[in-house]
Amino acid sequence: MELPTLQERLATVLAKRESLKKLLELPDSGTLRIDIESALAELEELISDFRRTFPDLNIPAQEVRDGGDD
């Protein structure tokens, strides 16, 4: 896979992560919140894997989630 293609796909993943973060802030997400948190955790793991696999890519820093109960 070419580097520009990889960077485009990573940008898509990062955009989806931001969308999930916005959904997580909604006050009435109910039981959907569990699914949102799970999807966000999986995307953060994927981004972490990208960083380890492609250390030369310029991947924006992500904030650390505490994973605690709210």
Phi and psi in radians as a Rosetta constraint file:
Dihedral C 1 N 2 CA 2 C 2 CIRCULARHARMONIC -1.290 0.35
Dihedral N 2 CA 2 C 2 N 3 CIRCULARHARMONIC 2.594 0.35
Dihedral C 2 N 3 CA 3 C 3 CIRCULARHARMONIC -0.997 0.35
Dihedral N 3 CA 3 C 3 N 4 CIRCULARHARMONIC -0.792 0.35
Dihedral C 3 N 4 CA 4 C 4 CIRCULARHARMONIC -1.050 0.35
Dihedral N 4 CA 4 C 4 N 5 CIRCULARHARMONIC -0.661 0.35
Dihedral C 4 N 5 CA 5 C 5 CIRCULARHARMONIC -1.137 0.35
Dihedral N 5 CA 5 C 5 N 6 CIRCULARHARMONIC -0.761 0.35
Dihedral C 5 N 6 CA 6 C 6 CIRCULARHARMONIC -1.076 0.35
Dihedral N 6 CA 6 C 6 N 7 CIRCULARHARMONIC -0.737 0.35
Dihedral C 6 N 7 CA 7 C 7 CIRCULARHARMONIC -1.142 0.35
Dihedral N 7 CA 7 C 7 N 8 CIRCULARHARMONIC -0.652 0.35
Dihedral C 7 N 8 CA 8 C 8 CIRCULARHARMONIC -1.129 0.35
Dihedral N 8 CA 8 C 8 N 9 CIRCULARHARMONIC -0.750 0.35
Dihedral C 8 N 9 CA 9 C 9 CIRCULARHARMONIC -1.180 0.35
Dihedral N 9 CA 9 C 9 N 10 CIRCULARHARMONIC -0.645 0.35
Dihedral C 9 N 10 CA 10 C 10 CIRCULARHARMONIC -1.144 0.35
Dihedral N 10 CA 10 C 10 N 11 CIRCULARHARMONIC -0.696 0.35
Dihedral C 10 N 11 CA 11 C 11 CIRCULARHARMONIC -1.063 0.35
Dihedral N 11 CA 11 C 11 N 12 CIRCULARHARMONIC -0.656 0.35
Dihedral C 11 N 12 CA 12 C 12 CIRCULARHARMONIC -1.116 0.35
Dihedral N 12 CA 12 C 12 N 13 CIRCULARHARMONIC -0.770 0.35
Dihedral C 12 N 13 CA 13 C 13 CIRCULARHARMONIC -1.088 0.35
Dihedral N 13 CA 13 C 13 N 14 CIRCULARHARMONIC -0.758 0.35
Dihedral C 13 N 14 CA 14 C 14 CIRCULARHARMONIC -1.123 0.35
Dihedral N 14 CA 14 C 14 N 15 CIRCULARHARMONIC -0.653 0.35
Dihedral C 14 N 15 CA 15 C 15 CIRCULARHARMONIC -1.151 0.35
Dihedral N 15 CA 15 C 15 N 16 CIRCULARHARMONIC -0.689 0.35
Dihedral C 15 N 16 CA 16 C 16 CIRCULARHARMONIC -1.160 0.35
Dihedral N 16 CA 16 C 16 N 17 CIRCULARHARMONIC -0.628 0.35
Dihedral C 16 N 17 CA 17 C 17 CIRCULARHARMONIC -1.071 0.35
Dihedral N 17 CA 17 C 17 N 18 CIRCULARHARMONIC -0.752 0.35
Dihedral C 17 N 18 CA 18 C 18 CIRCULARHARMONIC -1.121 0.35
Dihedral N 18 CA 18 C 18 N 19 CIRCULARHARMONIC -0.660 0.35
Dihedral C 18 N 19 CA 19 C 19 CIRCULARHARMONIC -1.109 0.35
Dihedral N 19 CA 19 C 19 N 20 CIRCULARHARMONIC -0.729 0.35
Dihedral C 19 N 20 CA 20 C 20 CIRCULARHARMONIC -1.130 0.35
Dihedral N 20 CA 20 C 20 N 21 CIRCULARHARMONIC -0.676 0.35
Dihedral C 20 N 21 CA 21 C 21 CIRCULARHARMONIC -1.086 0.35
Dihedral N 21 CA 21 C 21 N 22 CIRCULARHARMONIC -0.683 0.35
Dihedral C 21 N 22 CA 22 C 22 CIRCULARHARMONIC -1.166 0.35
Dihedral N 22 CA 22 C 22 N 23 CIRCULARHARMONIC -0.715 0.35
Dihedral C 22 N 23 CA 23 C 23 CIRCULARHARMONIC -1.088 0.35
Dihedral N 23 CA 23 C 23 N 24 CIRCULARHARMONIC -0.647 0.35
Dihedral C 23 N 24 CA 24 C 24 CIRCULARHARMONIC -1.107 0.35
Dihedral N 24 CA 24 C 24 N 25 CIRCULARHARMONIC -0.461 0.35
Dihedral C 24 N 25 CA 25 C 25 CIRCULARHARMONIC -1.405 0.35
Dihedral N 25 CA 25 C 25 N 26 CIRCULARHARMONIC -0.221 0.35
Dihedral C 25 N 26 CA 26 C 26 CIRCULARHARMONIC -1.151 0.35
Dihedral N 26 CA 26 C 26 N 27 CIRCULARHARMONIC 2.349 0.35
Dihedral C 26 N 27 CA 27 C 27 CIRCULARHARMONIC -1.240 0.35
Dihedral N 27 CA 27 C 27 N 28 CIRCULARHARMONIC -0.513 0.35
Dihedral C 27 N 28 CA 28 C 28 CIRCULARHARMONIC -1.913 0.35
Dihedral N 28 CA 28 C 28 N 29 CIRCULARHARMONIC 0.765 0.35
Dihedral C 28 N 29 CA 29 C 29 CIRCULARHARMONIC -1.399 0.35
Dihedral N 29 CA 29 C 29 N 30 CIRCULARHARMONIC -0.295 0.35
Dihedral C 29 N 30 CA 30 C 30 CIRCULARHARMONIC 0.987 0.35
Dihedral N 30 CA 30 C 30 N 31 CIRCULARHARMONIC -2.376 0.35
Dihedral C 30 N 31 CA 31 C 31 CIRCULARHARMONIC -1.262 0.35
Dihedral N 31 CA 31 C 31 N 32 CIRCULARHARMONIC -0.274 0.35
Dihedral C 31 N 32 CA 32 C 32 CIRCULARHARMONIC -1.124 0.35
Dihedral N 32 CA 32 C 32 N 33 CIRCULARHARMONIC -0.400 0.35
Dihedral C 32 N 33 CA 33 C 33 CIRCULARHARMONIC -0.998 0.35
Dihedral N 33 CA 33 C 33 N 34 CIRCULARHARMONIC -0.661 0.35
Dihedral C 33 N 34 CA 34 C 34 CIRCULARHARMONIC -1.074 0.35
Dihedral N 34 CA 34 C 34 N 35 CIRCULARHARMONIC -0.771 0.35
Dihedral C 34 N 35 CA 35 C 35 CIRCULARHARMONIC -1.159 0.35
Dihedral N 35 CA 35 C 35 N 36 CIRCULARHARMONIC -0.684 0.35
Dihedral C 35 N 36 CA 36 C 36 CIRCULARHARMONIC -1.122 0.35
Dihedral N 36 CA 36 C 36 N 37 CIRCULARHARMONIC -0.797 0.35
Dihedral C 36 N 37 CA 37 C 37 CIRCULARHARMONIC -1.087 0.35
Dihedral N 37 CA 37 C 37 N 38 CIRCULARHARMONIC -0.689 0.35
Dihedral C 37 N 38 CA 38 C 38 CIRCULARHARMONIC -1.137 0.35
Dihedral N 38 CA 38 C 38 N 39 CIRCULARHARMONIC -0.799 0.35
Dihedral C 38 N 39 CA 39 C 39 CIRCULARHARMONIC -1.114 0.35
Dihedral N 39 CA 39 C 39 N 40 CIRCULARHARMONIC -0.695 0.35
Dihedral C 39 N 40 CA 40 C 40 CIRCULARHARMONIC -1.125 0.35
Dihedral N 40 CA 40 C 40 N 41 CIRCULARHARMONIC -0.735 0.35
Dihedral C 40 N 41 CA 41 C 41 CIRCULARHARMONIC -1.103 0.35
Dihedral N 41 CA 41 C 41 N 42 CIRCULARHARMONIC -0.709 0.35
Dihedral C 41 N 42 CA 42 C 42 CIRCULARHARMONIC -1.151 0.35
Dihedral N 42 CA 42 C 42 N 43 CIRCULARHARMONIC -0.701 0.35
Dihedral C 42 N 43 CA 43 C 43 CIRCULARHARMONIC -1.148 0.35
Dihedral N 43 CA 43 C 43 N 44 CIRCULARHARMONIC -0.678 0.35
Dihedral C 43 N 44 CA 44 C 44 CIRCULARHARMONIC -1.127 0.35
Dihedral N 44 CA 44 C 44 N 45 CIRCULARHARMONIC -0.640 0.35
Dihedral C 44 N 45 CA 45 C 45 CIRCULARHARMONIC -1.156 0.35
Dihedral N 45 CA 45 C 45 N 46 CIRCULARHARMONIC -0.710 0.35
Dihedral C 45 N 46 CA 46 C 46 CIRCULARHARMONIC -1.094 0.35
Dihedral N 46 CA 46 C 46 N 47 CIRCULARHARMONIC -0.752 0.35
Dihedral C 46 N 47 CA 47 C 47 CIRCULARHARMONIC -1.110 0.35
Dihedral N 47 CA 47 C 47 N 48 CIRCULARHARMONIC -0.712 0.35
Dihedral C 47 N 48 CA 48 C 48 CIRCULARHARMONIC -1.076 0.35
Dihedral N 48 CA 48 C 48 N 49 CIRCULARHARMONIC -0.731 0.35
Dihedral C 48 N 49 CA 49 C 49 CIRCULARHARMONIC -1.102 0.35
Dihedral N 49 CA 49 C 49 N 50 CIRCULARHARMONIC -0.702 0.35
Dihedral C 49 N 50 CA 50 C 50 CIRCULARHARMONIC -1.017 0.35
Dihedral N 50 CA 50 C 50 N 51 CIRCULARHARMONIC -0.786 0.35
Dihedral C 50 N 51 CA 51 C 51 CIRCULARHARMONIC -1.068 0.35
Dihedral N 51 CA 51 C 51 N 52 CIRCULARHARMONIC -0.739 0.35
Dihedral C 51 N 52 CA 52 C 52 CIRCULARHARMONIC -1.217 0.35
Dihedral N 52 CA 52 C 52 N 53 CIRCULARHARMONIC -0.682 0.35
Dihedral C 52 N 53 CA 53 C 53 CIRCULARHARMONIC -1.340 0.35
Dihedral N 53 CA 53 C 53 N 54 CIRCULARHARMONIC -0.652 0.35
Dihedral C 53 N 54 CA 54 C 54 CIRCULARHARMONIC -2.181 0.35
Dihedral N 54 CA 54 C 54 N 55 CIRCULARHARMONIC 1.261 0.35
Dihedral C 54 N 55 CA 55 C 55 CIRCULARHARMONIC -1.127 0.35
Dihedral N 55 CA 55 C 55 N 56 CIRCULARHARMONIC -0.335 0.35
Dihedral C 55 N 56 CA 56 C 56 CIRCULARHARMONIC -1.465 0.35
Dihedral N 56 CA 56 C 56 N 57 CIRCULARHARMONIC -0.204 0.35
Dihedral C 56 N 57 CA 57 C 57 CIRCULARHARMONIC -1.273 0.35
Dihedral N 57 CA 57 C 57 N 58 CIRCULARHARMONIC 2.519 0.35
Dihedral C 57 N 58 CA 58 C 58 CIRCULARHARMONIC -1.517 0.35
Dihedral N 58 CA 58 C 58 N 59 CIRCULARHARMONIC 1.586 0.35
Dihedral C 58 N 59 CA 59 C 59 CIRCULARHARMONIC -1.804 0.35
Dihedral N 59 CA 59 C 59 N 60 CIRCULARHARMONIC 2.133 0.35
Dihedral C 59 N 60 CA 60 C 60 CIRCULARHARMONIC -1.020 0.35
Dihedral N 60 CA 60 C 60 N 61 CIRCULARHARMONIC 2.558 0.35
Dihedral C 60 N 61 CA 61 C 61 CIRCULARHARMONIC -1.142 0.35
Dihedral N 61 CA 61 C 61 N 62 CIRCULARHARMONIC 2.508 0.35
Dihedral C 61 N 62 CA 62 C 62 CIRCULARHARMONIC -1.909 0.35
Dihedral N 62 CA 62 C 62 N 63 CIRCULARHARMONIC 2.572 0.35
Dihedral C 62 N 63 CA 63 C 63 CIRCULARHARMONIC -1.310 0.35
Dihedral N 63 CA 63 C 63 N 64 CIRCULARHARMONIC 2.626 0.35
Dihedral C 63 N 64 CA 64 C 64 CIRCULARHARMONIC -1.503 0.35
Dihedral N 64 CA 64 C 64 N 65 CIRCULARHARMONIC 2.246 0.35
Dihedral C 64 N 65 CA 65 C 65 CIRCULARHARMONIC -1.607 0.35
Dihedral N 65 CA 65 C 65 N 66 CIRCULARHARMONIC 2.471 0.35
Dihedral C 65 N 66 CA 66 C 66 CIRCULARHARMONIC -1.411 0.35
Dihedral N 66 CA 66 C 66 N 67 CIRCULARHARMONIC -0.328 0.35
Dihedral C 66 N 67 CA 67 C 67 CIRCULARHARMONIC 1.227 0.35
Dihedral N 67 CA 67 C 67 N 68 CIRCULARHARMONIC 0.128 0.35
Dihedral C 67 N 68 CA 68 C 68 CIRCULARHARMONIC -1.374 0.35
Dihedral N 68 CA 68 C 68 N 69 CIRCULARHARMONIC 2.981 0.35
Dihedral C 68 N 69 CA 69 C 69 CIRCULARHARMONIC -1.402 0.35
Dihedral N 69 CA 69 C 69 N 70 CIRCULARHARMONIC 2.389 0.35
